[in-house]
Amino acid sequence: TEEIIAGLSKHPDLFVTARNSSFYYKGKPLKVQEVSKELGVRYVLDGSVRQDGDKVRISAKLIDAEQGYNIWTETYDREKKDIFALQSEMMWHILREVRTRLLDRGRVPDFLPEKKDSIEYTETYYILYRCYKERTPDMLNTAKELADKLIEIAPDPWVYYMRGSILIALAGPPNSKVAEYLDEAEKDAKAVESLDKGASLAILGQLYLAKYEREKALEHHEKALEYLEKALEYYQKWAEISPDSKNAHFGLGFTLLLWQRYDESAKHYKIGTDLDPRSEIQNYVFMGISYSSPSPTGFSNVVEAKRELEMASMPPNQNNFLAHLYLTLIYTYEDQMERARSHAKEILRIYPYFSTEAYAYRLWLPMDEETIKFHKELLKKAGIPEKSSFNPFE
């Protein structure tokens, strides 16, 4: 029990009650609803261990205390040869099931390592993931060190994927080792291909998007489009061989968005968010932008676009600049000026020195000059100044 509590507690997306709190109920005939209420949790993990000579039977169940039903139950029969290896294996199974049932809506997660005989391996992976999500140079370097350590222990395909993601993040400005990091990421993609084709394609998709962004920033437009074409190819292959991978669809949706293939992009974002309704809020923003299909004459599918963007701009995501930006554009286009000005005020609250000039300068989505001009006029009408006395983007 202690090992399970410790292991689950290291997961960045799970709140687990402390050992002392949960042990208080051990052996007591209390209703699960009472335990849930007193501890302030919705889900309760319960189990038992029975021994018969050299054999051991471990039963586990995950209970939704609010609804009063079992989400998952399983029984494991094992030989009691190595108790520590057995603990590690049970920890792996339970952690996987808890994550799958609670966070991944019953699907096998994309990025959980397969190594079952080491609690430390899985725990280290989650620490690595948490460091990667921080995205600061120090945290990224720590994440890379942890990934190197895990790959040395066991070459798991999704640890390779995470290291590739870390290397690509480290290759961002102002790092002087860009080429070195990108080359390392490509080597990881080749190294993992024999272990898991999907993981290899995932690394390559990310890698060529990063190369596209780099060449675009350098205004090497022809080379940038060449890399964007490669990214699209890899994400399409990944989605084909892994149709239940939310991240394959999100990667493909984003790449199609950059190609301005808006209907196809929205389709893949919809698949991804259906697979995981709890996915990162930015995926809903990109889906809303895809639905809107920006053009020099206006927007399409505004009902669907506003639905996703409004949801993405509500607390606790009220500082989502992109959501407010596109809602301002769409509401102004519809001449719903009260709502447009409300979102324009949110833009200026988040970035006080934002201007229509800054919009054109910081544009990340490829657009023709006519569309950019049209958007600047809409933003100006909603109350965004043409210029600011101080522009932090310049």
N, C-alpha and C positions, 0 to 999 in steps of 0.2 A: 504493500500500500504506500509506504513512504517513497519508494522509487517512482511509482506512478504519479503521485502528487508532485514530486520534484520535477519529473519529466514534463508533465503537462504545464506546470507553472512557467517553464522556460519558453513556451509558445507565445509569440507576441500578440496573438489575437484571442487568447483565452484568459479569462479571469478565474482563478482556482482558489478556493478557500484554503486557509492554512491547515497544517497537519493537526494542530491542537484542537481546532474547531471541529474538524470532521471526525477525529478520534473520539470526541465526546459521545458520539452516538453509537459507537461500536458495540454490538451485542444488545442494543436496546430496542424493544419492539415499538418503534415509532412509525407513524405514517410518513410516507415520502413527502407529502404536501406540507407537513409540519416542519420537516427538516429543511425543505426548500424555503419556506417562509422565514424561518429563524436565521438561516445563513444568507438569505438574500440572493439565492441562485435559482435559475430556472431548471437546470439539468442536474441530475444526480447519477453518479457512476457507482454501481453497487456490484458486489461479487463475493465469491467464496472459494475456499481451497479445501479439497478432501484428498487424503492420502490412503493408499492401500499398498503396503510393502514398498516396492521400488517405483510404483506408479503414482501419479498425481493427476487429479482432475481439477481444472481451474474454470470457474464459471464467471462470466461478466455480463452486465447489462447496463445500458444507458437509458435513463428514464426521463421523459418530459414531465416534470412534476406539475406544471400548470394544466396540461391536458390529461394527465393520469394514464399514460400508456408507454410501453417500451418502444424506444426507437431502434434499439439493436440488442440482440442477445447472442451469445456464443459460448460454446464449451470447448475447452482444449484438453485433450488427454496426452500426457507426456511421460517419458521415463525420467525419474529423478536422479539423473547421473551427475549433472553439473548445475547446481542450484543457481549460480550466478548467470550462466548462459541462459537458463530458463527464465530468470527474472528479466533479462535483457530482451529476450524474444517476446515475452508477454507485454512488456512495456512498448515495444515496437508495434505490435498488433493493436493494442488499445489506443495508443496515440494516433495511429493511422485511422482507426475507425471513428474516434472522437472528432478528428479534423474532418474526415469525409462526411460524417453525418451532420455535424453542426455548421461547418464553414463552407463545405463544398457541395452541399445539397445532395448527398448520396453518390457523388462521383469520385472516382479515384483521382486524387490531386495530381497536377502535372509534375510538381517539383519535390515530392517527398522521396528521400533516398530509400533504396531497397535493402540496405544492410540491416539485418534483423538481430545480429548477435552482439550489438553494442549500444547500450543506452547513451554512452558518451558521444558516439558518432552522430546520432540523431539530435541530441541536445546541442552539440557544437554546430550542426547545420542550422538550427534555428537561431543561434546567436549570430552566425554568419549572415543569415537572412535579415535579421534586425539591423545589423551594422550596414548592410547594403542599402536598406531603406532610408537610413539617415542621410546618405549621399554626400557627406562631407569628405574631404580628402583623407583625413585621419581615419574615419570610420571605414571608408572604402579600402584603405591599405590594410586595416585590421581584418576586414572581410576576406581580402585576397590571401592573407597569411593563413587564415582558418581554412579556406578552400584548398590551398596548397597542402596543408596538413591532412585534410580528409582524403584528397586524391592519392596522397602517398600511402595512406592506410588501405583504401579501397577505391578503385576508379569507377565511382558511381556516375552514370550519365548526367543526372540532374545536378550533381555537384560541379561537373564540367560546365554545364549550362550556366550555373550561377557564377562560376569563375569567369566565363566569357562575358557575362553581363557586367561584372565588376571591372574587367579590363576595358570594356567599351566605355563605361562611365569614367574611368580614370583617364581615358584618352581625350576627354573634353578639355576645353581651354581652362586655365592657361598652361596646361601641362606641356612640357617640351619633349616628352617621350611618346608622342601620339603614335607615330609609325610603329614603334616597338610594341606598344600595348595592342594595337590592332593586329599586328602580325601574330602575337601570342594568342589572341582570340581566335584567329583563323586556324592556328595549329590545334587549338582545343577542339574546334569543330571537326577537323579531320580525325583527331584521336578518338573522338567519341562516336564516330559514324558506325563503327562495327558493334558498339554496345547498344545504341539507340538512334535510329535514323532521325526520329523526331527531334531529339535534343540537338543533333548536328544541324538540322535545318533551322531550328530556333536560333541558334548562335549566329548562323550565316545571315538570317533575315535581319537580326539586330545589327550585325556588323556592317552590312551594306547600307542600311539606313544611316548609320553613323558616318560612313564614307560619303554618302549623298549630302548630308548636312555640312560636312567639312568642305566639300568641293563647291557647294552652293554659296557658302560664306566667302570663299575665295573667288566667287564669280566665274568659276569654271563650269559653265552651264551644261555644255555637252557631256562632260565627264560626269557631272552630277546626275543627269538623266540616265546615263548608262548604269550607274550604281543603283538608282531607284528601280530600274527595270530588273536588275538582279535581285534586289530585295523582294520585289513582287513575285518573282519566280520562286524564291525559297519559301515565302509565306504561303503561296498557293499549294506547293507540294506538301508543306507541313499540315495545312488544313485538310488536304486530301487523305493523307495517311492517318491523321489524328482528328477525326471530325468531332470528337467530344472534348477537345482541348479548347477551353475558353481563350487561352493566350494565343493559340494559333489564329483564331478568328479575330481577336483584337489586333494582332500584328498585321493581318491581312487587311482588316478594315481601315487601319491607319494609313497603310501604304496606298490603298485605293483612294483614300481621301486626298493624299498628296498628288495623286494622278487626276484629281477632280472627277473621278468616277463615282459620283455621290450615291446613286441608287445601290450600286454593288457594295459600297462601303457601309451604308446603313444596314443592309441585309446582314453583313457579317457581324457588325456591332450588336444587332438584335439577337443573333444566334449566341454570341458570347455572353450577353447580359441575361438571356434566358437560361443558359447553363449555370451562371452564377449571378443571381440578383444582387449579391453583396459585393460585387466587384468595385474597383476603385471608381470614384465619382467622375474622374476625367473621362472614362469610357462613355458615360452618359452624355457628357458635353460633346465629345466627338461624334456620337450618334446623332445628337441634335443638330450639329453643324451639317452632317451628311444629309439628314432629312431636308434641311433648308435649301440645299443646292444653290449656293450664292451665284448670281449672274449679274450682268450689267443692267438687267431690267427688273430684278426683284428676287423673290424667294419662292420656293415650292414647299409643299407639304408642311405648311406653317403650323397646323394643329399638332402634328407629331413632333415637330421641332421644338415648339414652345413647351410642350409637355415635358420633354427630357431636359431642356435647359432650365425651366422653372424649378424642377425637382433638384437639379444640380446647383441651384443658387440659394437654396433654403438652408437655414441653420442645421447642422454646424458648418455648412459650406458657403456661408454668406460672403466669404472673401474670394470666391471663384471668379476671377477677372473675366475669363473667356465666356462664361455663361452670361454674365451681365452684359458683356460687349455685344454678343449676338442677339440677346433679347432686346437691347436698345435698337439695334439695326432692324430687327423684324417688326417690332412695335411701331417704329417710326415709318417703316414701309407701309404698314397697315393704317397709318394715321391715328393710332391709339397713343396720343402724345402724353397723356398723364402717366401711363405705364412706361413709356419710352423714357421720359424725363426722370422717373423714379429709378430706373436701372442706370441711367447716365449719372445720376448722383452717386450711386454705389460705385461706379467706375472711378469717379473722382475722389471718393472716400478711400478707395484702395490705393489708387495712384493719383495723388493730388495734382501732379504736373502733367497728366495725360492730355494729349491734344490730337486733332485730326492729323497733324503733321507727324506726330509720334506713331500714330496708327500705321501710316504708310511706311514709316521707317522700320518698324518692328514686325511687319507682316511676316507670318510664318507659313501661311497657306498660300501656295502659288495662285496668283490671280492676274488677269490682264488689267491693263491701265484703265479701261472703261469701268470695270467693276470696282477698282480701288477708288476712282473718282466718285462713283455713285455712293459708295460706303462713307466716304469723307463728307459728302453732302448730307447724308442721313444723320451722321453723328453730330454735325454742326447744328442741324435743325433740332436735335434732342438736347442741345445745351453744352456739348463738348467744344471747348475753344479751339480755334484754328492753330494757335500757337500759344506757348507758355513762356513766361519770363525766364523760367529755368526748366530745362528738359533733361532729366537724368538719363534718357536713352541716347543722348548725343555725346 
